[in-house]
Amino acid sequence: MKIKASGWPWQSVDGHWSSELDKTTGEKYGWNPFVVKGAGRFGGWWAFKLGITISSSARDIILDLGIGSIRITFEKKKDAK
């Protein structure tokens, strides 16, 4: 199992092309959920989002919690040989 957090106020904006355009690469997302930096906290220029997304194989679960998200990925077991 892997767990990844992204878009939280203390995390930095990544180097996506949209954050290069508005010069926000490396800035913190901050606490205001209505300020869009780069492609937004959740991609697609979303500044605020609530919800749960589950992949069709149920291997990925994404919890969007308003000001950040948590992604849980369940990896396949490797056969012991």
N, C-alpha and C positions, 0 to 999 in steps of 0.2 A: 504494500500500500504506500502511495506517495501522497503527501498533502502539500499544497502550494497556496500561499496567500498572495493576493495582488490588489492594487488600487487603494490600499489603506493610507490614511493621512500622513504617516511617517515614511512611506516608501517614495522613491524617486520615479519620475516619469521616464519611461524607456526611450530609446532612440528611434522610434517609429517616424516615418517621413512626415506625418502630421505634426508631431512635436518639434521636428526640425523647422517646419514652416513658421510656427508661432513662437519659436525660440524658448520652449518650456522643457527641453531635454535636461535632465538632472535636477529640476526643481522638485520639491515635495508636492504631493497631491493636495495637502492641506485639509482642514476640517470642513470647509464649505462644500457641500455636495452639489451645489448648483453652478460651480465654476468649472468649466470644461477646459482641460489642458490636453493638448495633443488630440488623440482620438478618444479621449475620455477615460474614466476609470475602468470601464467595462468594454472598451472598443465600440465601434459604431457611433461614436460621439455621445454616448450615454454618460450623464453626470451622476444620475441617481437611479438605482435599480433594485427592486426586491423580487425574489423568486428562487425557484429551484429548477435546475435543468439536469435531466438524466439522459445519457446517450442511449441509443437503441440497444446496445449490447449490455447496458447497465454497468459498464466498466468505469465510466466517468460520471461524477456527480458534482455539480457546481452550485454552491449556495451563494446567491447574491444578496448581501445584507445591507443595502443602502449606501454605505460609504466604502465598501470593499467586498471582495469575494474570496471564497475558499473553494479550491478544487481538490477533490479526492479521487485518485485514480487507483483502481484495483488491478494489479498486474497478474497475468496468468502464472500459475505454478509451473515451475520447470521440472521436467521429469528427471528423477535421479537415476543415473545409469552407471 
